[in-house]
Amino acid sequence: MSEAAAKALDAADSLARYRSRFALPEGTAYLKGNSLGAMPLPVDDTVRTILDQWRTRQVRAWNEGWYDLSRRLGAKVASLLGVEADEVIIGESTTIAWHKLCSAALEAQPGREEIVTDDLNFPSDLYALQGLARQRGARLKVVPSNGIALPPEGIASALTDESGVLALSHTAYRSAYVHDLETVQTLARRRGILTVWDLSHSFGVMPIPLREAHADMAAGCLYKYASGGPGAPAFLYVRRDLQDRLANPLQGWFGHAAPFEFEETYRPAEGIARFLTGTPPIVSLAAIEPGVDLLAEAGIEAIREKSMALTRYAVDQYDALPDAGELALATPRDPEQRGAHIAFTHPEAFALSRALIAEDIVVDFRAPDLLRMGFAPLTTRFHDVLRAMDRLASMLASGEHRSIQVDRPAVT
């Protein structure tokens, strides 16, 4: 497709106006929304307000909005998830939220000491599950995929009467494959298995049928498509009727029924608040709000529509390559089955990623051979995708990427 045609798509894009509300350097094609979302411009004022409160109100600011911030922002996230305000709260990092939920689920399933996951899951989730299995003397079963997808029947065949917890990433971080949440949830429910979903690569780019599926629990980060900032605290969701049945394994004073009574014995708070642990990071929490507000304003259905259009456009560009060589699409072809990023495998994926980044086409590399492009619908243009695919094609044809000598950095 020509540059003029790509620009015509951008001109017709109903979400194009949101791009100007983010900090995006001129000339940069930023295709890492699946890793760290661009900064919403209102973040400066939002964080400055918190700093001013700290400067002028000091500890008094806890009673002037800080204390309820985890719940208030959780309610905004809940509205984007289509669940109730009192089913979501924001606290620690994604891995900690994930560990708390998986541990709580396993404890609630006495005699069923098997945790089931798959090899599409994010490594940090797997590490947490490995540690939990070791601590609890449980078994961890990792279901193999074909490297890109794992249909529901593959999961069904792995579930037994000994399985207590099914813990999956809704959208796979490598291939962008999206699990059929409603079907998988039904499979688990029939066997009395509690589910925990990692929504990190789904939240902010697609509707997630937690309510429709009667999903049990979920956690997700807010620094990707929600643009909450580096290391932003994560949200966790627990279906209302499960909340008082579950115990937070990391008991702390913000999860106590009356934190400022300073009792020596722990009493869990009622409802979702029991899943808090320590003092919330107020500055980081505040930085989340502008991105969440922009998602709500744009509307998740419109965002999903553009997300699928962007990934479809990228795949079309790949299919149009005269000679893709060793570059292989590592993403489902059905746009309904993939999230908001696409992935390619290539033996020289790292060198290609660094060559593209050197030209301000910001993509990422995942070992051993994966090149990913993440499309945040509120900031990514069709022209950005065309530029990335055109330069990728020319590099493959010329081999120019091989001349770039870059030591592999700590973060790829």
LOTOR-332845 format. One record per residue (C-alpha): residue number from 1; x, y, z. Coordinates in steps of 0.5 Angstrom, whole numbers. Example, Ala and Ser with C-alpha at 12.3 -4.5 7.8 and 13.67 -1.06 7.14 Angstrom:
[1, [25, -9, 16]]
[2, [27, -2, 14]]
This chain:
[1, [0, 0, 0]]
[2, [3, 7, -2]]
[3, [4, 12, 3]]
[4, [-1, 17, 1]]
[5, [-6, 11, 2]]
[6, [-3, 10, 9]]
[7, [-4, 18, 10]]
[8, [-11, 17, 8]]
[9, [-13, 12, 13]]
[10, [-10, 16, 18]]
[11, [-14, 22, 16]]
[12, [-21, 18, 16]]
[13, [-19, 15, 23]]
[14, [-24, 17, 29]]
[15, [-19, 16, 34]]
[16, [-13, 20, 31]]
[17, [-15, 27, 35]]
[18, [-12, 23, 41]]
[19, [-5, 23, 39]]
[20, [-4, 30, 40]]
[21, [-6, 29, 48]]
[22, [1, 25, 49]]
[23, [8, 26, 49]]
[24, [11, 24, 42]]
[25, [17, 26, 40]]
[26, [17, 29, 33]]
[27, [19, 24, 27]]
[28, [19, 18, 32]]
[29, [15, 12, 30]]
[30, [13, 9, 37]]
[31, [11, 2, 37]]
[32, [12, -1, 44]]
[33, [5, 1, 47]]
[34, [5, -7, 49]]
[35, [11, -5, 53]]
[36, [11, 2, 56]]
[37, [5, 7, 53]]
[38, [7, 14, 51]]
[39, [6, 19, 57]]
[40, [-1, 23, 57]]
[41, [0, 30, 57]]
[42, [-4, 31, 63]]
[43, [1, 27, 67]]
[44, [5, 33, 69]]
[45, [0, 37, 72]]
[46, [-3, 31, 76]]
[47, [3, 29, 79]]
[48, [5, 36, 80]]
[49, [-2, 37, 84]]
[50, [1, 31, 88]]
[51, [7, 34, 90]]
[52, [4, 40, 91]]
[53, [0, 37, 96]]
[54, [6, 33, 99]]
[55, [9, 40, 100]]
[56, [4, 44, 103]]
[57, [-1, 39, 106]]
[58, [4, 34, 108]]
[59, [1, 28, 112]]
[60, [-6, 32, 112]]
[61, [-7, 30, 105]]
[62, [-8, 23, 106]]
[63, [-15, 25, 109]]
[64, [-16, 29, 103]]
[65, [-16, 24, 97]]
[66, [-10, 20, 98]]
[67, [-13, 14, 102]]
[68, [-18, 13, 98]]
[69, [-14, 13, 91]]
[70, [-13, 6, 90]]
[71, [-21, 5, 91]]
[72, [-23, 11, 87]]
[73, [-18, 9, 81]]
[74, [-20, 2, 81]]
[75, [-27, 4, 80]]
[76, [-25, 7, 74]]
[77, [-21, 1, 71]]
[78, [-27, -3, 73]]
[79, [-31, 1, 69]]
[80, [-27, -1, 63]]
[81, [-27, -8, 65]]
[82, [-35, -8, 65]]
[83, [-35, -10, 72]]
[84, [-37, -7, 79]]
[85, [-33, -2, 82]]
[86, [-32, -6, 88]]
[87, [-29, -12, 84]]
[88, [-23, -8, 83]]
[89, [-17, -5, 87]]
[90, [-10, -2, 85]]
[91, [-4, -4, 89]]
[92, [3, -7, 88]]
[93, [6, -9, 82]]
[94, [3, -14, 77]]
[95, [7, -20, 79]]
[96, [5, -19, 87]]
[97, [-2, -18, 85]]
[98, [-2, -24, 81]]
[99, [2, -28, 86]]
[100, [-3, -26, 91]]
[101, [-9, -28, 87]]
[102, [-6, -35, 85]]
[103, [-4, -36, 92]]
[104, [-11, -35, 95]]
[105, [-14, -39, 90]]
[106, [-10, -45, 91]]
[107, [-11, -44, 99]]
[108, [-19, -44, 97]]
[109, [-18, -51, 94]]
[110, [-16, -56, 99]]
[111, [-14, -63, 97]]
[112, [-13, -60, 90]]
[113, [-6, -58, 89]]
[114, [-5, -58, 82]]
[115, [-4, -51, 78]]
[116, [-5, -51, 71]]
[117, [-2, -46, 66]]
[118, [1, -46, 59]]
[119, [8, -44, 56]]
[120, [5, -38, 53]]
[121, [5, -35, 59]]
[122, [9, -29, 61]]
[123, [16, -31, 65]]
[124, [14, -27, 71]]
[125, [8, -31, 72]]
[126, [11, -37, 71]]
[127, [16, -35, 76]]
[128, [11, -34, 81]]
[129, [7, -40, 80]]
[130, [14, -44, 80]]
[131, [15, -41, 87]]
[132, [8, -42, 89]]
[133, [8, -49, 88]]
[134, [15, -50, 91]]
[135, [12, -46, 98]]
[136, [6, -50, 98]]
[137, [8, -57, 96]]
[138, [4, -56, 90]]
[139, [5, -59, 82]]
[140, [5, -54, 77]]
[141, [3, -57, 70]]
[142, [5, -53, 64]]
[143, [1, -54, 58]]
[144, [5, -54, 51]]
[145, [2, -50, 45]]
[146, [4, -50, 38]]
[147, [9, -44, 40]]
[148, [3, -39, 37]]
[149, [-4, -41, 40]]
[150, [-7, -46, 45]]
[151, [-14, -48, 43]]
[152, [-19, -49, 49]]
[153, [-19, -56, 47]]
[154, [-12, -57, 49]]
[155, [-13, -53, 56]]
[156, [-19, -58, 57]]
[157, [-15, -64, 56]]
[158, [-10, -62, 61]]
[159, [-15, -61, 67]]
[160, [-17, -66, 72]]
[161, [-20, -67, 78]]
[162, [-14, -65, 82]]
[163, [-13, -59, 79]]
[164, [-15, -53, 83]]
[165, [-12, -47, 80]]
[166, [-12, -45, 72]]
[167, [-7, -39, 71]]
[168, [-7, -36, 64]]
[169, [-5, -30, 60]]
[170, [-11, -27, 57]]
[171, [-7, -25, 51]]
[172, [0, -28, 50]]
[173, [6, -23, 50]]
[174, [10, -27, 45]]
[175, [5, -28, 39]]
[176, [-1, -24, 41]]
[177, [-6, -30, 41]]
[178, [-12, -29, 45]]
[179, [-15, -34, 49]]
[180, [-23, -35, 49]]
[181, [-24, -33, 56]]
[182, [-31, -35, 56]]
[183, [-30, -42, 53]]
[184, [-24, -43, 58]]
[185, [-28, -40, 64]]
[186, [-33, -45, 63]]
[187, [-29, -51, 62]]
[188, [-26, -49, 69]]
[189, [-32, -48, 72]]
[190, [-35, -55, 70]]
[191, [-29, -58, 74]]
[192, [-29, -53, 80]]
[193, [-23, -50, 78]]
[194, [-21, -43, 80]]
[195, [-18, -38, 75]]
[196, [-13, -33, 75]]
[197, [-12, -29, 69]]
[198, [-7, -24, 67]]
[199, [-10, -18, 63]]
[200, [-3, -14, 62]]
[201, [-3, -15, 54]]
[202, [-11, -14, 54]]
[203, [-13, -9, 58]]
[204, [-14, -2, 54]]
[205, [-14, -5, 47]]
[206, [-20, -10, 48]]
[207, [-27, -11, 51]]
[208, [-25, -17, 56]]
[209, [-31, -21, 58]]
[210, [-30, -22, 65]]
[211, [-37, -21, 67]]
[212, [-40, -25, 62]]
[213, [-36, -31, 63]]
[214, [-37, -30, 71]]
[215, [-29, -30, 71]]
[216, [-26, -31, 78]]
[217, [-20, -27, 79]]
[218, [-15, -23, 74]]
[219, [-9, -18, 75]]
[220, [-6, -13, 70]]
[221, [-1, -8, 69]]
[222, [-3, -1, 67]]
[223, [4, 2, 64]]
[224, [2, -1, 57]]
[225, [-4, 1, 54]]
[226, [-6, 5, 59]]
[227, [0, 9, 59]]
[228, [0, 9, 67]]
[229, [8, 10, 67]]
[230, [14, 6, 68]]
[231, [13, 1, 74]]
[232, [6, 3, 75]]
[233, [2, -1, 80]]
[234, [-3, -6, 78]]
[235, [-10, -7, 79]]
[236, [-13, -14, 81]]
[237, [-20, -16, 80]]
[238, [-24, -21, 84]]
[239, [-31, -23, 83]]
[240, [-35, -20, 89]]
[241, [-38, -27, 91]]
[242, [-31, -30, 92]]
[243, [-28, -24, 96]]
[244, [-30, -26, 103]]
[245, [-28, -33, 101]]
[246, [-21, -32, 100]]
[247, [-15, -30, 104]]
[248, [-10, -25, 102]]
[249, [-3, -29, 103]]
[250, [1, -22, 104]]
[251, [-3, -19, 110]]
[252, [-1, -12, 111]]
[253, [-4, -6, 114]]
[254, [-8, -3, 108]]
[255, [-12, -10, 108]]
[256, [-14, -9, 115]]
[257, [-21, -8, 117]]
[258, [-19, -2, 121]]
[259, [-12, 0, 119]]
[260, [-11, 6, 124]]
[261, [-14, 2, 130]]
[262, [-7, -1, 130]]
[263, [-9, -8, 133]]
[264, [-4, -13, 134]]
[265, [-8, -18, 130]]
[266, [-10, -18, 123]]
[267, [-17, -18, 121]]
[268, [-18, -17, 114]]
[269, [-22, -12, 111]]
[270, [-29, -14, 108]]
[271, [-29, -14, 100]]
[272, [-24, -12, 95]]
[273, [-20, -8, 100]]
[274, [-17, -14, 104]]
[275, [-13, -15, 98]]
[276, [-9, -9, 99]]
[277, [-2, -10, 103]]
[278, [2, -4, 104]]
[279, [2, 3, 104]]
[280, [0, 5, 96]]
[281, [5, 9, 92]]
[282, [1, 15, 92]]
[283, [5, 19, 86]]
[284, [5, 13, 82]]
[285, [-2, 12, 83]]
[286, [-4, 19, 81]]
[287, [0, 18, 74]]
[288, [-5, 13, 72]]
[289, [-11, 17, 72]]
[290, [-10, 21, 66]]
[291, [-9, 15, 61]]
[292, [-15, 11, 64]]
[293, [-19, 17, 63]]
[294, [-17, 18, 56]]
[295, [-19, 10, 55]]
[296, [-25, 11, 58]]
[297, [-27, 18, 53]]
[298, [-25, 14, 47]]
[299, [-29, 8, 48]]
[300, [-26, 1, 49]]
[301, [-30, -2, 43]]
[302, [-27, 4, 38]]
[303, [-20, 2, 41]]
[304, [-21, -5, 39]]
[305, [-24, -3, 32]]
[306, [-17, 1, 31]]
[307, [-13, -4, 34]]
[308, [-15, -10, 29]]
[309, [-15, -5, 23]]
[310, [-7, -4, 25]]
[311, [-5, -11, 26]]
[312, [-9, -13, 20]]
[313, [-6, -7, 16]]
[314, [1, -10, 18]]
[315, [0, -17, 16]]
[316, [-2, -15, 10]]
[317, [4, -11, 9]]
[318, [8, -17, 11]]
[319, [4, -21, 6]]
[320, [6, -16, 0]]
[321, [13, -17, 1]]
[322, [16, -20, -5]]
[323, [21, -24, -1]]
[324, [20, -25, 6]]
[325, [26, -30, 7]]
[326, [27, -32, 14]]
[327, [22, -27, 17]]
[328, [16, -31, 19]]
[329, [10, -29, 22]]
[330, [9, -31, 29]]
[331, [2, -28, 30]]
[332, [-5, -31, 29]]
[333, [-8, -29, 22]]
[334, [-15, -28, 25]]
[335, [-15, -21, 28]]
[336, [-20, -23, 33]]
[337, [-15, -28, 36]]
[338, [-10, -23, 37]]
[339, [-8, -17, 41]]
[340, [-5, -11, 39]]
[341, [1, -13, 37]]
[342, [5, -17, 32]]
[343, [11, -21, 32]]
[344, [16, -24, 27]]
[345, [21, -29, 28]]
[346, [28, -28, 25]]
[347, [35, -31, 26]]
[348, [37, -24, 26]]
[349, [31, -21, 30]]
[350, [36, -17, 35]]
[351, [40, -14, 30]]
[352, [34, -12, 26]]
[353, [31, -9, 32]]
[354, [37, -5, 34]]
[355, [37, -2, 26]]
[356, [30, 0, 27]]
[357, [31, 3, 33]]
[358, [37, 7, 31]]
[359, [32, 10, 26]]
[360, [27, 12, 31]]
[361, [22, 6, 29]]
[362, [22, 4, 36]]
[363, [20, -4, 37]]
[364, [23, -9, 41]]
[365, [26, -16, 41]]
[366, [25, -22, 45]]
[367, [30, -27, 46]]
[368, [31, -32, 42]]
[369, [29, -29, 35]]
[370, [23, -25, 36]]
[371, [21, -18, 33]]
[372, [15, -15, 36]]
[373, [11, -9, 34]]
[374, [6, -6, 39]]
[375, [0, -2, 37]]
[376, [-3, 3, 42]]
[377, [-9, 5, 38]]
[378, [-9, 12, 41]]
[379, [-2, 14, 39]]
[380, [0, 9, 33]]
[381, [-2, 12, 26]]
[382, [-2, 7, 20]]
[383, [3, 11, 17]]
[384, [8, 9, 23]]
[385, [6, 2, 21]]
[386, [8, 3, 14]]
[387, [14, 6, 15]]
[388, [16, 0, 20]]
[389, [15, -5, 15]]
[390, [18, -1, 9]]
[391, [24, 0, 13]]
[392, [24, -8, 15]]
[393, [23, -10, 8]]
[394, [29, -6, 6]]
[395, [34, -8, 11]]
[396, [32, -15, 10]]
[397, [33, -14, 2]]
[398, [40, -10, 3]]
[399, [43, -14, 10]]
[400, [44, -7, 12]]
[401, [42, -8, 19]]
[402, [48, -13, 20]]
[403, [53, -7, 20]]
[404, [50, -4, 26]]
[405, [55, -7, 32]]
[406, [51, -6, 39]]
[407, [52, -9, 45]]
[408, [46, -12, 47]]
[409, [43, -8, 53]]
[410, [40, -10, 59]]
[411, [33, -8, 57]]
[412, [31, -10, 50]]
